[in-house]
Amino acid sequence: MGRRSKNGASIAYVNQMMICETGHTVRISENSTPEEKKDYIERLHKRKMAEVGNYLATSFLAHSDKRVIMIPYHFG
């Protein structure tokens, strides 16, 4: 059974752990050069953006019968 808002619209929620800041925080070795760190962060950022985009698109398709899709987040 899905949830309903006060006006009766059906609501779906996405998994907030897939889009939260903690899920996108990485640790980099202190032995890396600044250039290696920058390159790694850029590659990882692009990959994470694609993962989140794919997850949200899949969620939208999975909940296409819902009128409202809640996407809670907290960055900073």
C-alpha positions in Angstrom: 0.0 0.0 0.0 1.5 3.4 -1.0 1.3 6.6 1.0 -1.1 9.4 0.1 -0.7 13.1 0.6 -3.4 15.3 2.3 -4.9 15.9 -1.1 -5.0 12.2 -1.9 -2.1 12.1 -4.3 -0.1 8.8 -4.2 3.5 9.3 -3.0 6.7 7.3 -3.6 10.1 7.8 -1.9 13.5 7.2 -3.3 16.3 5.7 -1.2 18.0 8.7 0.3 21.3 6.8 0.9 21.8 6.6 -2.9 21.9 10.4 -3.2 23.2 11.6 0.2 26.5 13.4 0.9 27.9 10.5 2.9 27.4 8.2 -0.1 29.6 10.5 -2.2 32.4 11.3 0.3 35.7 9.6 -0.5 39.1 9.3 1.1 42.2 9.8 -0.8 45.6 8.5 0.1 48.0 11.1 1.5 50.7 9.6 -0.7 49.0 10.8 -3.9 50.2 13.8 -5.8 47.9 16.8 -6.1 47.5 16.0 -9.8 46.6 12.4 -9.0 44.1 13.5 -6.4 42.4 16.0 -8.8 42.2 13.4 -11.6 40.8 10.8 -9.3 38.2 13.2 -7.9 37.1 14.3 -11.4 36.7 10.7 -12.6 34.8 9.7 -9.5 32.6 12.7 -9.6 31.5 11.9 -13.2 30.9 8.3 -12.3 28.8 9.2 -9.2 26.8 11.7 -11.2 26.0 9.0 -13.7 25.1 6.5 -11.0 22.7 9.0 -9.3 21.1 9.9 -12.6 20.6 6.3 -13.5 19.2 5.5 -10.1 16.7 8.5 -10.3 15.6 7.6 -13.8 15.0 4.0 -12.7 13.1 5.2 -9.7 10.9 7.4 -11.8 10.1 4.5 -14.1 9.4 2.2 -11.2 7.1 4.7 -9.6 5.4 6.0 -12.7 2.0 5.2 -11.2 2.7 7.7 -8.4 1.7 11.3 -8.6 4.5 12.6 -6.3 8.0 11.2 -5.9 9.8 12.5 -2.8 13.6 12.8 -3.0 15.0 13.8 0.4 18.5 15.1 0.5 20.9 17.0 2.7 24.2 18.3 1.3 26.0 20.3 3.9 
